[in-house]
Amino acid sequence: MNQMIVIRNETHDDARVITEVTVAAFRTLAVSSHREQFVIEALRAADALTVSLLAELNGSVAGHIAFSPVTISDGSSDWFGLGPVSVFPELQRQGIGKTLIREGLERLKALGAKGCCLVGHPEYYRQFGFTNPEGLVIEGVPQEVFFALSFDGSLPQGSVVFHEAFTA
């Protein structure tokens, strides 16, 4: 891909286009509940979007990623959930999502985060260092689709709960 991807922070004026890219990205996914845009809106309303980034390609928004705090039953702090990540369907498989994920993880580290977790495709997230953690779970979620990445080498134990906005 010869086009330059620019990653930037979400601004107040980006809410509409974030909804558009999120709806489009998840529209045909069978595993989607098709409520991802409402999750982002609820995270924003709760001031729980710790990192919210947009990818621009040739000056137009191409994708979005959100990171928000999670709660872990063992009391571990400074862990975040990744998701949703969205790229317009016609722009997928061009490295935009990967660029958003890598930049988002770097920004979390810069904020002092200890790690990140997500629910996602069993093969895709391993390339970023995510693994299926032993001893760390999300109730009701199969272990093969739950991933964690520790930034400091320690891995919490117990149950992870994503922000209540994920029930939006």
N, C-alpha and C positions, 0 to 999 in steps of 0.2 A: 504494500500500500504506500503510495507516494504522497498521499495527502497528510497534512499536519493536523494532529489532534491536539486541541488546546483544552486543558482541564482548568476549571475555575469553580469558585464557591457559588452556591446558590445565592440569588438576591431576591428581594421581595417581589420583583416583577417576574420571576421565573415560575411561579406556582402553576400557571396555566399550561405552559409547555412541558413541565414535569408531569402533570396529569396526562397530557397527550402522549408522551413517549411511554409512560408506564402502561396506559391502557393498550396502546398499540403493541408493545412488547409481549404482553401477557394474553392478548386476545385469543390466540389459537392454541395456547398451552393447556393440554388436558389436565395437568396436575395443578393448575391455577384455580383459585376460588374467584378470580376476577374482581378482587377487592383491594389489590395492592395500592391503587391510587388513594383509597380511603385511609390506608395505613399511613402513608406519607403525610396526608393532610392532618391526621390525628397526631402524629409525631410532631409535626410543625406546630400545631395548636398547643401541644403540651410542652413546647420548647425542649423537645427531646431529640432533635436532629443534631447530634454531636458533630457529625461531618456530613454535609450534603453537597455533592459535587456534580457539575454538569460537564459533559464532553461536547466540545464544539468542533465541527468539521467544516472547513471553508466558511466560517462565520455563523453557521447554523447549529442549533442544538441537535445532537445525535444520540445522546444518552444521559443517564442519571444514575447515581448510586447514593444510598443512604446508610448511615451507621448510627446506632442508638444504644444507650446503656442497657445492659442485661443485669438481672439479679441471679446470684448463685447461692444455693442453699448452704454452702459451707462458709458464707460470709465474705468470700473473695470479692474484692472491689476492682474497679478500673478495667472491667471486661465489657466488650461491646458486641452487638450483633450487626452483621452485615446483611443488608437487604431492605427493600428490594433493589436489584440492579436491573436497569432497563436500557435497551438500545432499540431504536426504530428497526423493524424487521428487515427493511431493504438495506440497512447498514450493518447488519450482524455479520459475524465471521470476518471482520476486517481489523480486529484488534482493539476496538473501542472499549468493549467491556473489560478486557484484560488491563488496558491502560487505566480505566476508572478504578478497578480493584487494587492494582499496585499503588496508585497514587493515594487512594483512600487509606490503605494499610499504613503507608508511610506517614500520612498526616495523623493517624491514630497514635502511632509510635511517638511522634513529635509532641503529642499532648500528654505523654506519660502513660498511655494505656499499657496494660499487662497482657492483653490478648483479645482475640476476636473469635466469634463463633457464628455459625450459620446453618441453615437447612438448605440443601441444594443437591445438584446432580452428582451422583457417586463418583464420576470420573473427572469432571471439570475442575474442581477446586483443589485437587492434589497438586497441580502444577504451581500453586502459590504457597505450598507448604502445609496446607490444612490436612489434618488426619482425623480419622474416626477415633475419638478419645475414649479410653477405657476409664470407667468410673465417673464420667460426666455425661449426663443425659438430658433430654427434653422429654418430659412425660408425654406418651402417646405418639412419639415420633420414632420411626425405625432408625436404629443406630447407623445403618449404612448411608443415610442421607443427612446425618448430623455431623458437623465438622467443627474443629477448633484449631486455633493457631496461637501458641504461646509466644509472646515477645520476650519474656524474661526467663524462659526455661522451666517455669513452674506451671503445673496444670491443676486447676481446682478439681475438687471431687464433689459430686452431688448433682442436683437438678438445676438446670438453667431455665429461667423464665424471661422471655422477651418482654419488652415494654407493653403495658396494657393497650397501647394503640394498635397492637397487632390483632386485637379482637374487634377492631372497627368494622 
